[in-house]
Amino acid sequence: MGALNTDYDQSKAHGYAIFDQQDDEARELIKQGKLNEAVALLKKNLAWSEENLGADHFCTVDTQEILAFNLNEIEQFKEAKTLNLKALNVRKRIEGESPPSQELLRTTLHLASDWFQLKRFDNAASNYEKAYKGRITILREDHPDTLQAGYELAHCWSVMSQYEKARDLNRKILETRIRTKASLADTLRSRLQLAENLFKLGDFKEARALYRKNIQSLKERGKKGGLKRCQDAVVLCDEKLRLEAENEERRRLQETELKKEQQRQRELKKDMEDQASKELIDQEIQRQAKYEQELKEKQTQEEEIQLQRKKA
């Protein structure tokens, strides 16, 4: 595909010089943390660029992206989202998406952040996933930028309660960050997020092990940030595991009692069957004895009748 236009009419040279100067000033203000002042300058530059250079010019798109990023930083998420959408649509139309440029993927990631802050999590996840897969394509799977996009996607899934998907991706990101010797901060964040996924899924034992690993790393480096959070999480995991053990013991006892009751019922049934069988046998013996007695009496009667006949 093509590229964003970088040319400008020489009749606009004076205005462009002012634009360029203000752009430098805005970037310096951003470094100093004076974001509101930087945003004000960038808005002026964007208005001039849109009017004089057009929507498809590099300066317009670049200013939209920088302005949107800093609007997100000062929590003006709706305006940031609108600007990122404009910039992204221009890049898609002019640069194309096969393959996507790094700039297009960066803007996609920033747009995902806007949607996330606006609590439009489906939209956020969709854009995070596009950025993650795109970076796998044009960078590599273990590139730090790719891993960061994957981490953001997993975090979004966590917020959406899609814990199994988040767990699997977080595990992959953590293993890669450890293997590639990523920064301690990135590794700690990945391990923490994976632990939280596991906790939500009820795997308290592995979650506790990961929290403890973070505690160990933080203590070894004398860092306090995040330490109490992990320590509190370990206490909570211990409590959950204690409750699990109690429930398991309760379940085991209930199963034992159930087996005893089932055995008692079987024995009772057998006793009842044996008793019923004995009664049937007694009844049969009595019936047989009665039959034999009746037969004997009948024979005696017949013999007496025969004897009387002979005498007569």
TIKEDO-69501 format. One record per residue (C-alpha): y, z, x; residue in three letters. Coordinates in pm, 1 decimal. Layout:
N
SITE         v         w         u  res
SITE         Y         Z         X  ALA
...
This chain:
312
SITE         v         w         u  res
SITE       0.0       0.0       0.0  MET
SITE     363.0      26.1     103.0  GLY
SITE     597.4     286.0     247.2  ALA
SITE     906.4     459.9     118.8  LEU
SITE    1229.3     271.9     188.3  ASN
SITE    1429.5     410.4     482.6  THR
SITE    1711.6     152.9     491.6  ASP
SITE    2060.8     204.8     351.6  TYR
SITE    2363.6     -14.2     293.9  ASP
SITE    2620.6      16.1     571.8  GLN
SITE    2884.6      66.6     306.8  SER
SITE    2714.5     400.7     246.9  LYS
SITE    2728.5     499.5     616.8  ALA
SITE    2995.3     765.6     574.7  HIS
SITE    2819.7     924.6     281.0  GLY
SITE    2489.3     906.8     464.6  TYR
SITE    2642.2    1084.7     765.4  ALA
SITE    2754.3    1368.8     538.4  ILE
SITE    2409.7    1372.8     377.7  PHE
SITE    2245.4    1395.9     719.8  ASP
SITE    2475.0    1676.9     831.1  GLN
SITE    2415.5    1875.6     513.9  GLN
SITE    2043.1    1823.0     547.9  ASP
SITE    2054.0    1976.9     896.4  ASP
SITE    2264.4    2265.7     766.4  GLU
SITE    2022.1    2327.5     480.1  ALA
SITE    1724.9    2336.0     714.7  ARG
SITE    1904.5    2582.6     939.3  GLU
SITE    1985.2    2803.2     641.1  LEU
SITE    1615.6    2795.2     545.6  ILE
SITE    1522.2    2918.2     895.7  LYS
SITE    1770.9    3202.0     849.6  GLN
SITE    1619.7    3292.8     514.4  GLY
SITE    1934.3    3199.6     321.9  LYS
SITE    1742.2    3008.2      61.1  LEU
SITE    1996.5    3012.4    -221.7  ASN
SITE    2262.0    2857.3       4.1  GLU
SITE    2010.4    2602.7     129.3  ALA
SITE    1912.6    2513.5    -228.4  VAL
SITE    2276.9    2455.9    -322.6  ALA
SITE    2324.0    2211.2     -32.4  LEU
SITE    1995.2    2033.5    -103.0  LEU
SITE    2093.0    1983.9    -467.1  LYS
SITE    2415.9    1815.2    -356.9  LYS
SITE    2224.9    1593.3    -118.2  ASN
SITE    1969.1    1502.1    -385.0  LEU
SITE    2239.9    1401.0    -631.8  ALA
SITE    2405.3    1177.8    -370.8  TRP
SITE    2073.4    1027.5    -257.5  SER
SITE    1954.1     946.2    -609.8  GLU
SITE    2284.1     777.4    -692.3  GLU
SITE    2333.7     587.9    -367.1  ASN
SITE    1987.1     531.6    -220.7  LEU
SITE    1764.9     530.2    -529.7  GLY
SITE    1453.1     710.1    -647.1  ALA
SITE    1220.2     523.9    -408.3  ASP
SITE    1412.6     603.8     -90.1  HIS
SITE    1260.0     833.0     168.1  PHE
SITE    1568.1    1058.0     169.0  CYS
SITE    1545.3    1109.8    -206.4  THR
SITE    1173.8    1192.4    -206.9  VAL
SITE    1195.6    1407.5     105.3  ASP
SITE    1488.5    1604.8     -36.4  THR
SITE    1305.2    1652.2    -366.4  GLN
SITE    1006.4    1794.7    -179.9  GLU
SITE    1207.3    2029.5      43.0  ILE
SITE    1419.8    2143.3    -250.1  LEU
SITE    1112.0    2197.4    -468.8  ALA
SITE     942.7    2404.9    -200.9  PHE
SITE    1241.8    2635.7    -167.4  ASN
SITE    1291.4    2658.1    -543.4  LEU
SITE     934.3    2783.7    -558.9  ASN
SITE    1021.0    3037.6    -291.7  GLU
SITE    1306.7    3175.3    -502.6  ILE
SITE    1081.8    3170.4    -811.5  GLU
SITE    1244.9    2881.5    -994.4  GLN
SITE     905.0    2735.4   -1068.6  PHE
SITE     984.8    2501.4   -1357.9  LYS
SITE    1251.2    2314.7   -1164.1  GLU
SITE    1027.9    2304.6    -858.1  ALA
SITE     742.6    2160.5   -1064.8  LYS
SITE     967.1    1888.4   -1209.5  THR
SITE    1087.4    1777.8    -864.4  LEU
SITE     741.4    1782.2    -711.9  ASN
SITE     609.0    1570.8    -999.7  LEU
SITE     885.1    1314.1    -944.7  LYS
SITE     822.3    1297.6    -569.9  ALA
SITE     445.8    1279.8    -616.0  LEU
SITE     463.9     997.6    -869.8  ASN
SITE     685.5     790.8    -639.2  VAL
SITE     451.4     842.8    -344.9  ARG
SITE     149.5     748.3    -555.6  LYS
SITE     318.4     433.6    -683.0  ARG
SITE     447.7     315.3    -345.9  ILE
SITE     208.7     459.9     -86.7  GLU
SITE    -106.5     460.6    -298.3  GLY
SITE    -384.2     719.2    -297.7  GLU
SITE    -668.5     543.0    -115.2  SER
SITE    -648.3     710.5     122.6  PRO
SITE    -372.2     957.2      36.4  PRO
SITE    -106.9    1030.5     296.1  SER
SITE     -68.5    1378.4     439.2  GLN
SITE     273.8    1396.8     272.6  GLU
SITE     125.2    1310.6     -67.2  LEU
SITE    -139.1    1581.2     -26.0  LEU
SITE     120.3    1834.1      85.7  ARG
SITE     325.5    1765.0    -226.0  THR
SITE       9.5    1786.3    -438.3  THR
SITE     -57.5    2130.3    -290.4  LEU
SITE     300.2    2241.9    -358.2  HIS
SITE     276.2    2115.0    -715.4  LEU
SITE     -44.3    2313.9    -756.7  ALA
SITE     145.2    2623.8    -646.0  SER
SITE     414.6    2555.5    -907.4  ASP
SITE     153.8    2522.6   -1182.6  TRP
SITE     -17.0    2839.0   -1060.6  PHE
SITE     304.3    3040.3   -1074.3  GLN
SITE     367.3    2905.4   -1423.4  LEU
SITE      17.0    3032.1   -1515.3  LYS
SITE    -103.4    2682.2   -1593.7  ARG
SITE    -423.0    2747.3   -1403.1  PHE
SITE    -618.1    2439.3   -1514.2  ASP
SITE    -340.8    2214.5   -1383.4  ASN
SITE    -315.2    2423.2   -1068.1  ALA
SITE    -690.2    2405.9    -997.7  ALA
SITE    -695.3    2029.9   -1053.9  SER
SITE    -419.1    1974.4    -797.0  ASN
SITE    -559.2    2225.0    -547.7  TYR
SITE    -893.1    2043.7    -566.6  GLU
SITE    -728.8    1704.0    -512.3  LYS
SITE    -544.4    1839.2    -208.1  ALA
SITE    -859.9    2000.6     -68.3  TYR
SITE   -1081.9    1694.4    -110.9  LYS
SITE    -806.2    1465.4      13.9  GLY
SITE    -764.9    1667.4     331.5  ARG
SITE   -1139.9    1658.2     389.6  ILE
SITE   -1112.0    1278.1     374.2  THR
SITE    -811.0    1221.0     600.7  ILE
SITE    -836.3    1521.4     831.7  LEU
SITE   -1173.6    1692.5     861.4  ARG
SITE   -1357.6    1965.3     678.0  GLU
SITE   -1281.9    2232.2     938.9  ASP
SITE    -914.5    2143.0     990.1  HIS
SITE    -688.1    2447.7     931.8  PRO
SITE    -489.7    2260.8     663.0  ASP
SITE    -811.1    2168.9     482.9  THR
SITE    -935.2    2526.1     497.8  LEU
SITE    -605.9    2655.6     359.5  GLN
SITE    -622.4    2414.9      66.4  ALA
SITE    -981.2    2527.6       0.5  GLY
SITE    -875.6    2891.4      19.6  TYR
SITE    -599.0    2830.5    -237.9  GLU
SITE    -843.6    2649.9    -466.6  LEU
SITE   -1093.6    2935.7    -445.1  ALA
SITE    -816.8    3185.4    -521.9  HIS
SITE    -718.4    2987.0    -830.1  CYS
SITE   -1081.0    2981.3    -949.3  TRP
SITE   -1093.1    3358.3    -898.2  SER
SITE    -789.7    3405.9   -1121.5  VAL
SITE    -960.5    3185.2   -1379.8  MET
SITE   -1267.2    3416.1   -1361.9  SER
SITE   -1481.2    3134.4   -1220.7  GLN
SITE   -1624.4    3380.4    -971.1  TYR
SITE   -1941.3    3196.0    -872.7  GLU
SITE   -1751.5    2879.0    -777.0  LYS
SITE   -1490.1    3088.4    -598.2  ALA
SITE   -1759.0    3288.1    -413.4  ARG
SITE   -1939.0    2977.3    -287.8  ASP
SITE   -1620.4    2810.8    -164.1  LEU
SITE   -1481.3    3132.0     -13.3  ASN
SITE   -1807.7    3186.8     173.7  ARG
SITE   -1787.9    2833.8     312.4  LYS
SITE   -1421.9    2876.0     413.5  ILE
SITE   -1488.1    3215.3     576.6  LEU
SITE   -1788.1    3090.6     774.5  GLU
SITE   -1586.8    2792.6     898.6  THR
SITE   -1286.3    3005.5     992.0  ARG
SITE   -1510.6    3240.4    1190.2  ILE
SITE   -1686.9    2949.3    1361.8  ARG
SITE   -1361.5    2774.3    1453.7  THR
SITE   -1198.0    3101.6    1564.8  LYS
SITE    -917.7    3082.3    1310.9  ALA
SITE    -636.1    3336.6    1316.5  SER
SITE    -720.1    3696.7    1235.8  LEU
SITE    -491.9    3689.6     931.2  ALA
SITE    -669.1    3385.9     782.4  ASP
SITE   -1012.9    3533.0     850.4  THR
SITE    -918.5    3867.7     697.3  LEU
SITE    -780.1    3699.0     385.8  ARG
SITE   -1092.1    3486.9     340.1  SER
SITE   -1321.7    3785.1     389.3  ARG
SITE   -1117.4    3993.0     144.1  LEU
SITE   -1120.2    3722.1    -120.8  GLN
SITE   -1496.6    3670.1     -83.6  LEU
SITE   -1550.3    4046.8    -111.7  ALA
SITE   -1348.2    4054.9    -433.1  GLU
SITE   -1555.0    3768.4    -578.5  ASN
SITE   -1877.5    3949.2    -491.9  LEU
SITE   -1746.7    4270.9    -646.3  PHE
SITE   -1668.0    4086.8    -971.0  LYS
SITE   -2018.8    3940.5    -968.6  LEU
SITE   -2172.3    4286.1    -923.8  GLY
SITE   -2289.8    4237.5    -564.0  ASP
SITE   -2139.3    4567.6    -450.2  PHE
SITE   -2353.1    4603.8    -139.8  LYS
SITE   -2240.4    4279.3      25.2  GLU
SITE   -1884.0    4332.3     -96.7  ALA
SITE   -1879.1    4676.4      69.1  ARG
SITE   -2007.6    4529.9     395.5  ALA
SITE   -1724.8    4272.6     398.5  LEU
SITE   -1458.9    4533.5     317.2  TYR
SITE   -1591.6    4750.1     600.9  ARG
SITE   -1579.0    4452.9     836.9  LYS
SITE   -1212.2    4404.1     753.3  ASN
SITE   -1145.7    4776.5     806.1  ILE
SITE   -1311.5    4758.1    1147.4  GLN
SITE   -1108.6    4450.6    1249.2  SER
SITE    -782.1    4606.6    1132.9  LEU
SITE    -848.2    4935.5    1310.9  LYS
SITE    -949.4    4763.8    1634.1  GLU
SITE    -615.9    4582.4    1639.4  ARG
SITE    -409.8    4876.9    1521.0  GLY
SITE    -301.0    4699.6    1203.4  LYS
SITE    -227.0    4898.5     887.4  LYS
SITE    -145.1    4614.9     646.4  GLY
SITE    -425.6    4585.5     393.7  GLY
SITE    -618.9    4878.1     543.7  LEU
SITE    -581.7    5115.4     248.0  LYS
SITE    -670.0    4837.9       2.7  ARG
SITE    -999.6    4781.0     183.2  CYS
SITE   -1068.1    5152.9     216.1  GLN
SITE   -1009.1    5205.8    -155.8  ASP
SITE   -1235.9    4910.1    -229.3  ALA
SITE   -1515.4    5064.5     -18.8  VAL
SITE   -1484.0    5389.5    -217.0  VAL
SITE   -1506.8    5190.6    -539.6  LEU
SITE   -1811.1    5000.6    -410.8  CYS
SITE   -1977.7    5330.3    -316.6  ASP
SITE   -1914.6    5459.5    -667.3  GLU
SITE   -2054.4    5142.4    -824.3  LYS
SITE   -2362.0    5157.9    -601.3  LEU
SITE   -2410.2    5527.6    -690.1  ARG
SITE   -2395.1    5440.2   -1059.3  LEU
SITE   -2636.3    5153.0   -1003.1  GLU
SITE   -2878.7    5388.7    -828.1  ALA
SITE   -2851.7    5640.1   -1112.5  GLU
SITE   -2907.9    5366.3   -1369.1  ASN
SITE   -3204.5    5238.2   -1172.8  GLU
SITE   -3356.1    5588.2   -1157.0  GLU
SITE   -3291.1    5632.1   -1528.7  ARG
SITE   -3452.7    5296.6   -1597.8  ARG
SITE   -3752.5    5389.1   -1379.3  ARG
SITE   -3799.9    5717.3   -1563.6  LEU
SITE   -3769.6    5540.7   -1898.4  GLN
SITE   -4032.6    5288.2   -1790.4  GLU
SITE   -4260.6    5571.9   -1679.8  THR
SITE   -4215.9    5750.6   -2012.6  GLU
SITE   -4274.7    5425.6   -2196.7  LEU
SITE   -4598.4    5366.4   -2007.1  LYS
SITE   -4712.0    5721.7   -2083.1  LYS
SITE   -4632.1    5674.5   -2451.9  GLU
SITE   -4813.5    5341.8   -2457.6  GLN
SITE   -5118.3    5505.1   -2295.3  GLN
SITE   -5103.6    5790.4   -2547.1  ARG
SITE   -5089.2    5540.7   -2833.3  GLN
SITE   -5387.1    5350.8   -2691.4  ARG
SITE   -5587.4    5673.0   -2662.8  GLU
SITE   -5488.9    5779.4   -3012.6  LEU
SITE   -5592.0    5442.7   -3147.2  LYS
SITE   -5925.0    5466.9   -2968.4  LYS
SITE   -5982.1    5817.6   -3105.4  ASP
SITE   -5901.3    5695.6   -3453.2  MET
SITE   -6133.9    5400.5   -3412.0  GLU
SITE   -6407.5    5631.7   -3278.9  ASP
SITE   -6356.6    5871.0   -3571.4  GLN
SITE   -6363.7    5586.2   -3820.4  ALA
SITE   -6679.2    5451.8   -3659.0  SER
SITE   -6846.6    5794.9   -3673.9  LYS
SITE   -6758.7    5830.7   -4041.3  GLU
SITE   -6903.5    5488.9   -4115.6  LEU
SITE   -7226.2    5578.1   -3935.7  ILE
SITE   -7252.8    5908.0   -4126.0  ASP
SITE   -7194.9    5726.9   -4452.2  GLN
SITE   -7467.1    5473.1   -4367.3  GLU
SITE   -7712.5    5747.4   -4273.8  ILE
SITE   -7639.1    5928.0   -4599.4  GLN
SITE   -7679.2    5604.6   -4796.9  ARG
SITE   -8006.7    5527.4   -4622.7  GLN
SITE   -8136.1    5880.2   -4680.4  ALA
SITE   -8040.8    5863.3   -5046.5  LYS
SITE   -8213.1    5525.4   -5079.4  TYR
SITE   -8529.2    5654.5   -4918.3  GLU
SITE   -8525.0    5964.0   -5141.3  GLN
SITE   -8482.1    5753.3   -5453.8  GLU
SITE   -8762.4    5523.0   -5339.1  LEU
SITE   -8992.4    5816.4   -5274.8  LYS
SITE   -8917.2    5968.3   -5615.0  GLU
SITE   -8988.4    5637.1   -5781.5  LYS
SITE   -9319.6    5603.8   -5601.8  GLN
SITE   -9414.4    5956.8   -5707.9  THR
SITE   -9335.5    5877.7   -6069.3  GLN
SITE   -9544.2    5562.2   -6059.9  GLU
SITE   -9836.3    5750.5   -5907.8  GLU
SITE   -9819.4    6013.0   -6183.9  GLU
SITE   -9817.7    5742.1   -6450.9  ILE
SITE  -10123.8    5576.4   -6293.8  GLN
SITE  -10302.3    5908.5   -6276.7  LEU
SITE  -10234.9    5981.8   -6643.4  GLN
SITE  -10364.2    5640.4   -6744.8  ARG
SITE  -10690.0    5701.1   -6561.3  LYS
SITE  -10739.6    6034.7   -6734.2  LYS
SITE  -10676.5    5878.1   -7073.6  ALA
